[in-house]
Amino acid sequence: MAQIKEIEGETQADRAEVIRRLLDEGAKQYRLKKAIALLREGKVTISRAAEIAGVSVWDIVEVTHAKRIPIPYTAEDLRKSLELVR
């Protein structure tokens, strides 16, 4: 609770707003972590991982690059991507 009070003072927001923001940020981090785990396990494509995380494909690529996570991307994935672009 001390941390929430500290954030209230820093942001000039009331307790309810601070808690809403923290829950929203926590939910975003959870979705990103879940998406990256599924991607790492090869259970989803990069575009599906982006959907799960609620971010762009480029954002997922940046995160995987920063965390040095190899992206499983097959020739079939490339073919599907190229079809979507057309």
C-alpha positions in Angstrom: 0.0 0.0 0.0 2.9 2.3 0.6 3.9 1.9 -3.1 0.4 2.9 -4.2 0.5 5.9 -1.9 3.9 6.9 -3.4 2.6 6.5 -7.0 -0.5 8.6 -6.0 1.8 11.4 -5.0 4.1 11.1 -8.1 1.2 11.0 -10.6 -1.3 13.3 -8.8 -3.9 10.6 -9.4 -6.3 9.2 -6.8 -6.0 5.7 -5.4 -8.6 4.2 -7.7 -7.0 5.6 -10.8 -3.5 4.4 -9.7 -4.9 0.9 -9.1 -6.6 0.9 -12.5 -3.4 1.9 -14.2 -1.4 -0.7 -12.4 -3.9 -3.4 -13.2 -3.9 -2.4 -16.9 -0.1 -2.4 -17.0 0.1 -5.8 -15.3 -2.5 -7.2 -17.7 -0.4 -5.9 -20.7 2.8 -7.5 -19.3 1.0 -10.8 -18.6 -0.3 -10.9 -22.2 3.1 -10.1 -23.6 4.8 -12.7 -21.4 2.2 -15.3 -22.4 2.6 -14.5 -26.1 6.4 -14.7 -26.0 6.2 -18.1 -24.1 3.9 -19.5 -26.8 6.1 -18.2 -29.5 9.2 -19.6 -27.9 7.5 -23.0 -27.7 6.5 -22.9 -31.3 2.8 -23.0 -30.5 1.9 -19.8 -32.3 3.1 -17.7 -35.2 4.6 -14.3 -34.8 1.4 -12.6 -36.0 -0.7 -14.7 -33.5 1.7 -13.8 -30.7 1.3 -10.1 -31.6 -2.5 -10.6 -31.4 -2.3 -12.2 -28.0 -0.1 -9.5 -26.7 -2.1 -6.7 -28.2 0.8 -5.2 -30.0 2.1 -5.0 -33.6 4.1 -7.7 -35.2 7.1 -5.3 -35.3 6.8 -4.8 -31.5 6.9 -8.6 -31.0 9.9 -8.9 -33.3 11.7 -6.1 -31.3 11.0 -7.9 -28.0 12.2 -11.2 -29.2 15.3 -9.6 -30.6 16.0 -7.8 -27.4 15.5 -11.0 -25.4 17.5 -13.0 -27.9 14.5 -15.3 -28.5 14.7 -17.2 -31.8 11.6 -16.8 -33.9 10.4 -20.0 -35.4 9.6 -19.0 -39.0 9.2 -21.6 -41.7 9.1 -21.4 -45.5 5.3 -22.0 -45.2 5.0 -19.0 -42.8 6.8 -16.9 -45.4 4.5 -18.1 -48.2 1.4 -17.3 -46.1 2.8 -13.8 -45.2 3.5 -13.1 -48.9 -0.1 -14.1 -49.8 -1.5 -11.7 -47.2 0.5 -8.8 -48.7 -0.8 -9.4 -52.2 
